[in-house]
Amino acid sequence: MGKVTSVTVCFSGPEALSMLATQRFDVVISDFNMPGMSGLELLNKIRQDHRETILVLITAYGADTLEEEVHRLGIGYITKPFGLSLLVQFIHDLIRGEEKGDVTESALRILISEENTDLGILTGKVFTDPGVPK
């Protein structure tokens, strides 16, 4: 039997930080362009207190300097547009790279912070629907 995955969606950096204060997540995916604080600012704050959490930044505004910064910080990076299957594979690859740590539990918890709910809904469906190929 495969892992159970829980996907939670929030709509701002402060909301994500509030959720992380009371819940544990294995993966946090953030859009770069969000109200209040950028996704990179959010992931930097998360990295300070949750070093074991896998972090992924998604953006439509890819630039070499941004990519270099996220890699320097140990954050995954994907530019839009991308297919959902690419995101799922990217997350699975990151998890496999971390399996020597705490991510081998039977339930994987993912937090998605973005303005648009579509990514969270689709990602939740792909990770939790046994009929969707992974």
C-alpha positions in Angstrom: 0.0 0.0 0.0 1.3 3.6 -0.8 1.6 6.5 1.4 -1.4 8.6 2.4 -0.9 12.2 1.5 -2.5 15.2 3.1 -2.5 18.4 1.0 -3.4 21.7 2.7 -3.8 25.0 0.9 -3.4 28.5 2.3 -3.5 31.9 0.5 -0.7 34.0 2.0 2.6 33.8 3.7 1.3 34.8 7.1 -1.4 32.1 6.9 1.3 29.5 6.0 3.5 30.6 8.9 0.5 30.4 11.3 -0.3 26.8 10.1 3.3 25.8 10.5 3.3 27.1 14.1 0.7 24.4 15.0 1.2 21.6 12.4 4.1 19.7 10.9 4.5 19.5 7.1 7.0 17.5 5.1 6.8 19.7 2.0 5.9 23.4 1.5 5.3 24.7 -2.0 5.0 28.4 -2.4 4.3 30.7 -5.4 6.9 33.5 -5.7 4.3 36.2 -6.3 2.0 36.4 -3.3 0.3 39.2 -1.3 2.1 40.4 1.8 5.4 38.7 1.3 7.1 36.9 -1.6 7.2 33.2 -1.7 11.0 33.4 -1.3 10.7 35.5 1.9 8.2 32.9 3.2 10.4 30.0 2.4 13.4 31.8 4.0 11.4 32.2 7.2 10.3 28.6 7.1 13.9 27.4 6.6 15.0 29.1 9.8 12.6 27.1 12.0 11.9 24.0 10.0 15.2 22.9 8.5 13.9 19.4 7.8 11.0 20.6 5.6 11.4 20.2 1.9 10.7 23.6 0.3 9.7 24.3 -3.3 9.3 27.8 -5.0 7.2 28.0 -8.1 7.3 31.2 -10.3 6.4 32.6 -13.7 9.2 35.1 -13.3 12.2 32.9 -13.6 15.6 34.6 -13.6 19.1 33.3 -13.2 19.7 35.3 -10.0 16.5 34.0 -8.4 17.4 30.4 -9.4 20.9 30.8 -8.0 19.5 32.2 -4.7 17.0 29.3 -4.2 19.6 26.7 -4.9 22.0 28.4 -2.5 19.3 28.1 0.1 18.5 24.5 -0.7 15.1 25.2 -2.0 13.6 23.4 -5.0 12.6 25.6 -8.0 10.2 25.2 -10.8 9.2 27.8 -13.4 5.7 28.2 -14.8 4.1 27.0 -16.9 4.6 23.4 -16.0 2.5 20.3 -16.2 1.1 18.9 -12.9 2.8 15.6 -13.6 6.2 17.5 -13.6 5.4 19.0 -10.2 4.4 15.6 -8.8 7.6 14.0 -10.1 9.7 16.8 -8.8 8.2 16.4 -5.3 8.6 12.7 -5.4 12.3 13.1 -6.4 12.9 15.6 -3.6 11.2 13.2 -1.1 13.3 10.3 -2.3 16.4 12.4 -1.8 15.3 13.1 1.8 14.1 9.6 2.7 17.1 9.1 5.1 15.4 11.8 7.2 11.9 12.1 8.7 9.9 11.9 5.4 9.6 8.1 5.4 6.4 8.2 7.6 3.3 6.6 6.3 1.5 9.9 5.8 3.0 12.7 3.8 1.9 16.3 4.6 2.1 19.0 1.9 1.3 22.7 2.5 0.7 24.8 -0.6 0.8 28.6 -0.2 -0.5 30.5 -3.3 -3.1 33.1 -4.3 -4.7 30.8 -6.8 -6.4 27.6 -5.5 -6.1 25.6 -8.7 -2.7 24.2 -8.0 -3.7 23.1 -4.5 -6.8 21.4 -5.7 -5.1 19.7 -8.6 -2.1 18.6 -6.5 -4.4 17.3 -3.8 -6.2 15.2 -6.4 -3.1 13.8 -8.0 -1.5 12.9 -4.6 -4.6 11.4 -3.1 -6.6 9.8 -6.0 -5.4 6.2 -6.5 -6.7 6.4 -10.1 -4.2 9.1 -11.1 -0.9 7.8 -12.2 2.1 9.1 -10.3 
